[in-house]
Amino acid sequence: IKWIGNFQRNKTTTQRSISVAKNTFFALYFNTALLLLFVNGKIRIFANIHLNQDNSIARSDYDELWYATVGVAITSIMCYNIIIPHLKPLLTFAILPIKRAFHGDGLTQYELDSFYLTEKFEMEQKCAQFMQTIAVTLTFSAGIPILFPIAFISLILMFWSDKIFLLRYHTRPTVVQGELGKKLLELVPYIVMVHLANAFWMYAYRPSQGYDGEESNQNPD
């Protein structure tokens, strides 16, 4: 996505950062939330034709089986996201002093500099991960409230890890104006509307209908 951003001919580095951050967020949100719904959902396309109609696990509503399959998958992914985004800088931060100590002799100045120059702090990627955590949590939190404490732990760890890595490991990021944060905040009202719409859908499901709403399993009242 960063490579694609170079071909959008943005006039300033701030505009490029905004474009990369938004595109990265949309890609992460689609991969984490929407893709699971499309793959595991029986969505009506036309008349009696449904998407994934031959998939026995796919559901057409937020029933008990959906929570046992897709809900568990979403919760697991959000738990993984607490640690996985920080593994690469953490391992590099631990290995780099060892590489510097055993770099050997006879290196050119360019090779010697490569042992001491670290990666640039990627502001766009960090903002996209932050927005992805907020968006996925609000999308499914009405039916999966455990996403709130998971998001809280993830954001706390994200704050402290980014702060430590920025001060102790990464080189300074590209200077951008405050428009990056403002443009990302403009997405929050849309995320809230998705949260409300999905909450109505989740709470509208009636467990008395059973998995597929069979008449034999309905409440006679």
C-alpha positions in Angstrom: 0.0 0.0 0.0 2.9 2.3 0.7 4.3 1.5 -2.7 0.9 2.3 -4.3 0.9 5.6 -2.4 4.0 6.7 -4.3 2.0 6.7 -7.6 -0.9 8.8 -6.4 1.0 12.0 -7.0 0.2 13.6 -3.7 1.5 17.2 -3.5 2.7 16.9 0.1 4.1 14.2 2.4 1.0 14.9 4.7 -1.4 14.0 1.9 0.6 10.9 1.1 0.6 9.8 4.8 -3.2 10.4 4.9 -3.7 8.3 1.8 -1.5 5.4 3.0 -3.1 5.4 6.5 -6.6 5.3 5.1 -5.9 2.6 2.5 -4.1 0.5 5.1 -7.0 0.9 7.5 -9.5 -0.1 4.9 -7.4 -3.2 4.0 -7.0 -4.3 7.6 -10.7 -3.7 8.4 -11.8 -5.7 5.3 -9.4 -8.5 6.1 -10.4 -8.7 9.8 -14.1 -8.0 9.8 -15.8 -7.9 6.4 -14.0 -10.9 4.8 -15.1 -13.2 7.6 -18.8 -12.0 7.2 -18.6 -12.7 3.4 -17.0 -16.1 3.7 -19.2 -17.3 6.5 -22.5 -15.6 5.7 -25.5 -16.7 3.6 -26.2 -13.4 2.0 -29.2 -13.2 -0.3 -28.2 -12.3 -3.8 -31.4 -12.8 -5.7 -34.7 -14.6 -4.8 -33.6 -17.9 -3.3 -30.0 -17.6 -4.4 -27.6 -17.0 -1.5 -23.9 -16.5 -1.2 -22.3 -19.6 0.3 -25.5 -21.5 0.2 -23.6 -24.8 0.0 -21.5 -24.0 3.1 -23.0 -25.8 6.1 -21.2 -23.5 8.5 -22.3 -20.2 6.8 -25.2 -18.5 8.6 -27.8 -16.0 7.5 -28.2 -14.4 10.9 -26.3 -13.8 14.2 -27.4 -17.1 15.7 -25.7 -19.4 18.2 -23.6 -21.1 15.6 -22.3 -17.8 14.2 -20.9 -16.9 17.6 -19.4 -20.3 18.0 -17.6 -20.0 14.7 -17.2 -16.5 13.3 -17.5 -14.8 16.7 -14.7 -16.9 18.1 -12.5 -16.3 15.0 -13.0 -12.5 15.4 -12.2 -12.6 19.1 -9.1 -14.7 18.4 -7.8 -12.4 15.7 -8.2 -9.4 18.1 -6.3 -11.2 20.8 -3.5 -12.0 18.3 -3.4 -8.3 17.3 -2.4 -7.4 20.9 1.0 -9.0 20.4 1.7 -9.8 16.7 2.2 -6.2 15.5 4.9 -5.6 18.1 6.9 -8.8 17.6 9.0 -7.6 14.6 10.3 -4.4 16.3 10.7 -6.2 19.6 12.8 -9.0 18.1 14.8 -6.6 16.0 15.4 -4.4 19.1 16.8 -7.5 20.9 18.9 -8.8 18.1 20.4 -5.5 16.9 23.0 -5.2 19.7 24.2 -8.7 19.1 24.7 -8.0 15.4 26.6 -4.9 16.3 28.8 -6.8 18.6 29.7 -9.5 16.1 29.7 -7.5 12.8 33.4 -8.3 12.1 36.1 -6.4 10.5 36.7 -5.1 7.0 33.3 -3.5 6.6 32.8 -0.6 4.3 31.4 2.6 5.8 28.0 1.9 4.2 27.9 -1.6 5.7 29.0 -0.2 9.1 26.2 2.4 9.0 23.6 -0.2 8.3 24.3 -1.8 11.7 23.4 1.5 13.5 20.7 2.9 11.3 17.3 1.6 12.3 13.9 1.6 10.6 11.9 4.7 10.4 8.8 4.9 12.6 5.9 4.2 10.4 3.2 6.7 11.5 0.8 5.7 8.8 0.8 2.0 9.8 0.4 2.8 13.5 -2.6 5.0 12.9 -4.1 2.3 10.6 -3.7 -0.3 13.3 -5.2 2.0 15.9 -8.3 2.7 13.7 -8.6 -1.0 12.9 -8.8 -1.9 16.6 -11.5 0.7 17.2 -13.5 -0.2 14.1 -13.6 -4.0 14.6 -14.4 -3.6 18.2 -17.3 -1.2 17.6 -18.6 -3.3 14.7 -19.1 -6.5 16.8 -19.1 -5.3 20.4 -22.9 -5.3 20.7 -22.9 -9.1 20.4 -19.3 -9.8 21.6 -18.7 -7.4 24.6 -15.4 -9.1 25.5 -13.9 -7.1 22.6 -14.0 -4.0 24.8 -11.4 -5.3 27.4 -9.4 -6.8 24.5 -9.3 -3.4 22.7 -8.4 -1.7 26.0 -5.4 -3.9 26.5 -4.4 -3.6 22.9 -4.5 0.2 22.9 -2.6 0.4 26.2 0.2 -1.9 24.9 0.2 0.0 21.6 0.7 3.3 23.3 3.6 2.2 25.5 5.3 0.0 22.9 5.2 2.8 20.3 6.5 5.3 22.8 9.4 3.1 23.8 10.3 2.1 20.2 10.0 5.7 19.0 12.4 6.9 21.7 14.8 4.0 21.9 14.8 2.2 18.6 13.2 3.8 15.5 14.4 6.9 13.7 12.1 9.9 13.7 9.1 9.6 11.3 8.4 11.8 8.4 7.1 15.1 9.6 3.4 15.5 8.9 0.9 18.1 9.9 -2.1 17.5 12.2 -4.3 16.8 9.2 -3.4 13.1 9.5 -5.2 12.7 12.8 -8.1 14.9 11.7 -8.8 12.9 8.6 -8.8 9.7 10.5 -11.1 11.1 13.1 -13.6 11.9 10.3 -14.1 8.2 9.9 -15.3 7.7 13.4 -19.0 8.8 12.8 -19.2 6.2 10.0 -17.8 3.6 12.3 -20.4 4.5 14.9 -23.2 4.2 12.4 -21.9 0.7 11.4 -21.9 -0.1 15.1 -25.5 1.0 15.5 -26.7 -0.8 12.4 -25.0 -4.1 13.4 -26.2 -3.8 17.0 -29.8 -3.6 15.7 -29.2 -6.6 13.6 -27.7 -8.6 16.4 -30.3 -7.7 19.0 -33.2 -8.4 16.5 -32.3 -12.1 16.3 -34.7 -14.3 18.2 -33.1 -17.4 19.7 -36.5 -19.2 19.9 -36.4 -19.6 16.1 -33.4 -22.0 16.3 -30.5 -21.9 13.9 -32.5 -21.7 10.7 -35.8 -20.5 12.0 -37.5 -23.9 11.7 -41.2 -23.9 12.6 -40.8 -27.0 14.7 -38.3 -25.2 17.0 -40.3 -22.0 17.4 -41.8 -20.9 20.7 -45.5 -21.6 20.5 -46.3 -18.3 22.3 
